[in-house]
Amino acid sequence: MRRIVFALLLATSFAAPAFAAEPMANLAPADRYFGRLKMSILGVRNALKDLSERATARPEEAEHIFDKAVLVEDALRDWHAHFPRDPWIPKYAFSLAQLYGKLDFDDARVRRNDTLDWLTATFPESQYAQLPRD
């Protein structure tokens, strides 16, 4: 019996996600809201995914998508202000930069570069800060 319990404990320790070692105080709760639009962390994720798909499918709506992306950025930066060590922020900052990169006009290109600069300065050890800027 003790062997089974030990085996289960050992198995679950390897199955835990990489961020499980992150103290809970560093993680933003799902029911916390950020930015002018009061977006949850799930709202940020979903908005980035939806806007990115829309930018690919409807490039003629780039300026409208940009306006919404700026509001998502506001929520992401507010999230960072409250939970500066949340390990999810670099991923979403990189996704935001990719979204801006899909929008073909000058303001979006500036925002893309600014977002990547913020990512690399704020989270230099993140895998997302190490990715090329293509």
C-alpha positions in Angstrom: 0.0 0.0 0.0 2.8 2.4 0.9 4.4 1.7 -2.5 1.2 2.7 -4.3 0.9 5.9 -2.3 4.5 6.7 -2.9 4.2 6.0 -6.6 1.1 8.2 -6.9 2.8 11.1 -5.1 5.8 10.7 -7.3 3.7 10.7 -10.5 1.7 13.7 -9.5 4.9 15.7 -8.7 6.1 15.2 -12.3 2.7 15.9 -13.8 2.3 19.3 -12.2 2.6 22.2 -14.6 5.9 24.2 -14.6 4.2 27.3 -13.0 2.9 25.2 -10.1 6.1 26.2 -8.1 5.1 29.8 -8.6 3.7 31.2 -5.4 0.0 31.8 -5.6 0.4 35.4 -4.6 2.1 36.0 -7.9 -0.8 34.7 -10.0 -3.7 36.9 -10.8 -7.0 35.3 -9.8 -9.5 34.6 -12.6 -12.2 36.8 -11.0 -10.0 39.9 -10.9 -10.6 42.6 -13.5 -8.1 45.0 -15.1 -7.9 48.1 -17.3 -10.6 50.5 -18.4 -12.7 47.6 -19.8 -12.3 45.6 -16.5 -11.1 42.5 -18.4 -10.4 39.3 -16.6 -7.3 37.3 -17.4 -9.5 35.0 -19.5 -11.0 38.0 -21.2 -7.5 39.1 -22.2 -6.6 35.7 -23.5 -9.9 35.4 -25.5 -9.7 38.9 -26.9 -6.2 38.4 -28.1 -7.2 35.1 -29.8 -10.3 36.6 -31.4 -8.6 39.8 -32.5 -5.7 37.9 -34.0 -8.1 35.6 -36.0 -10.0 38.6 -37.1 -6.9 40.4 -38.2 -6.0 37.5 -40.4 -9.5 37.1 -41.9 -10.3 40.8 -42.3 -7.2 42.9 -42.8 -9.4 45.7 -44.0 -10.6 46.2 -40.4 -7.1 46.8 -39.1 -7.8 50.2 -37.6 -10.9 48.9 -35.7 -9.0 45.9 -34.5 -6.1 48.2 -33.4 -8.5 50.2 -31.2 -9.6 47.1 -29.5 -6.1 45.8 -29.1 -5.1 49.0 -27.4 -7.8 48.4 -24.7 -6.5 44.8 -24.3 -3.0 46.2 -23.8 -4.4 48.6 -21.2 -5.8 45.6 -19.3 -2.5 43.6 -19.7 -0.4 46.5 -18.3 -2.8 47.0 -15.4 -2.6 43.2 -14.7 1.2 43.6 -14.6 0.9 46.6 -12.3 -1.0 44.4 -9.7 0.8 41.1 -10.3 4.2 41.9 -11.7 5.6 38.4 -11.4 2.6 36.6 -12.9 4.2 34.1 -15.3 1.3 34.3 -17.8 2.0 38.0 -18.7 5.0 37.4 -21.1 2.9 35.0 -23.2 0.1 37.4 -23.6 2.5 40.4 -24.2 4.1 38.4 -27.0 0.6 37.5 -28.4 -0.3 41.2 -28.3 2.9 42.1 -30.2 2.1 39.4 -32.8 -1.4 40.9 -33.1 0.0 44.4 -33.7 2.3 42.9 -36.3 -0.6 41.6 -38.3 -2.0 45.2 -38.7 -0.5 46.9 -41.6 -0.1 50.6 -40.6 2.4 52.7 -38.8 0.7 53.1 -35.4 0.4 49.3 -35.1 4.1 48.8 -36.0 5.1 51.3 -33.3 2.9 49.5 -30.7 4.4 46.2 -31.8 7.9 47.4 -31.2 7.0 49.1 -27.9 5.3 45.9 -26.7 8.3 43.8 -27.6 10.6 46.3 -25.9 8.4 46.2 -22.7 8.5 42.4 -22.8 12.2 42.1 -23.1 12.9 44.8 -20.5 10.3 43.5 -18.0 10.7 39.8 -18.4 14.2 39.2 -19.8 14.4 35.6 -18.6 11.1 34.7 -20.2 11.2 32.3 -23.2 9.0 34.9 -25.1 11.6 37.7 -24.6 14.1 35.4 -26.2 12.1 34.8 -29.4 13.2 36.6 -32.6 11.4 39.8 -33.6 10.8 38.8 -37.3 
